Amino acid sequence: MTWNTGETFREESVAIRGPAGTLAGTLSLPTAGATRGVVLILAGSGRGDRDGNQKQLRTNVYRDLAHELSRQGFVTLRYDKRGVGASAGDGYSVGMWDRVDDAAAAVAYLRGRSQDTALPIIILGHSEGCIIGTAVNARQRMDGLVLLAAPCESLAATSPRQQAGAIEDLRRMPGFAGALVRALRVPERQSRKAEAVMRRLLTSERPWIRVSGVKLNAKWIREHMAYDIASDLPKVTCPTLAITGAKDVQVLPEHAQKIAETVGGPGEWRIIPDMTHILRRTRGDVNMINLVKLYRQQCLEPIDEELLQVLEAWLGRYFPSRSEPAGAAGP
């Protein structure tokens, strides 16, 4: 199905042949000027759909990024992850390497569809999508790599730090609520519970387990714990741009510079003031306790303008407008 957005691009529903069945996606295609390249957008963790929306949080971040890039002359592809939205598969049994295989299938789809083999293919990852994109890029060279809110370490390092931050935020809660939390020793109890759950996930041999009635993807956790993105970054020889927000509490902002200095090709980095993990700005304090409430408020705001400007400038340097007449190239 194809529909016209009324802008300088149109959108088309596509079906990608993945290892575990069809991956449902959306192509955004420029309708004016020559196509500058193709961008594959890889989403962050969780059960969010191709647009970046989950049941309790509708960010539309990948839809908005796709539309912005298509206005600049790029074809973009975003898709529902395996077992999510309209895509086939079991989302509770999928592992990290399954996600890598699915992303590689999306790259193959783009290569097979393109009418112009000279078109550059760029991977743009966000959060977990940065890890998936780097793993793909290390195994088959892309023409460009954009990493938004990326870690430069394994989940084995990220997870304990996030947990420690959440516990410390509980200890610092002000007012009567904070006093009650400390009196009931909630931080200590939460810490012990988190450690017990992690032990169960890591020692299980099943793809998923139930914890307090909730299904958790043990395979995904185990594979992420065993993989360090830093081991593959030196294998990435294409131009790379890493951008993180200064108020991102889910990953370390300084990792953007570390990524740019570790990749095997030209690397650039930027830390955006006041930007959070979902690529919007806030003037307030950010901690692990108020994240969901803050993100819901931020969803009403557009993607950070400085981020878009940095991305546009970088794309302009490495993937400038082509001289062909409109319609001469494109998938």
Stockholm file with secondary structure:
# STOCKHOLM 1.0

chainA/1-331         MTWNTGETFREESVAIRGPAGTLAGTLSLPTAGATRGVVLILAGSGRGDRDGNQKQLRTNVYRDLAHELSRQGFVTLRYDKRGVGASAGDGYSVGMWDRVDDAAAAVAYLRGRSQDTALPIIILGHSEGCIIGTAVNARQRMDGLVLLAAPCESLAATSPRQQAGAIEDLRRMPGFAGALVRALRVPERQSRKAEAVMRRLLTSERPWIRVSGVKLNAKWIREHMAYDIASDLPKVTCPTLAITGAKDVQVLPEHAQKIAETVGGPGEWRIIPDMTHILRRTRGDVNMINLVKLYRQQCLEPIDEELLQVLEAWLGRYFPSRSEPAGAAGP
#=GR chainA/1-331 SS CEEECSSSEEEEEEEEEETTEEEEEEEEEESSSCCCEEEEEECCSSSCCTTSEETTEECCHHHHHHHHHHHTTEEEEEECCTTSTTCCSCTTTCCHHHHHHHHHHHHHHHHHHCSCTTSCEEEEEETHHHHHHHHHHHHSCCSEEEEESCCSSCHHHHHHHHHHHHHHHHHTCCHHHHHHHHHTTHHHHHHHHHHHHHHHHHHCCSSEEEETTEEEEHHHHHHHHHCCGGGTGGGCCSCEEEEEETTCSSSCTTHHHHHHHHSSSCEEEEEETTBCTTSCBCSSCCCSSSHHHHHHHHTTSCCCHHHHHHHHHHHHHHSCCCCSCTTSSCC
#=GC SS_cons         CEEECSSSEEEEEEEEEETTEEEEEEEEEESSSCCCEEEEEECCSSSCCTTSEETTEECCHHHHHHHHHHHTTEEEEEECCTTSTTCCSCTTTCCHHHHHHHHHHHHHHHHHHCSCTTSCEEEEEETHHHHHHHHHHHHSCCSEEEEESCCSSCHHHHHHHHHHHHHHHHHTCCHHHHHHHHHTTHHHHHHHHHHHHHHHHHHCCSSEEEETTEEEEHHHHHHHHHCCGGGTGGGCCSCEEEEEETTCSSSCTTHHHHHHHHSSSCEEEEEETTBCTTSCBCSSCCCSSSHHHHHHHHTTSCCCHHHHHHHHHHHHHHSCCCCSCTTSSCC
//
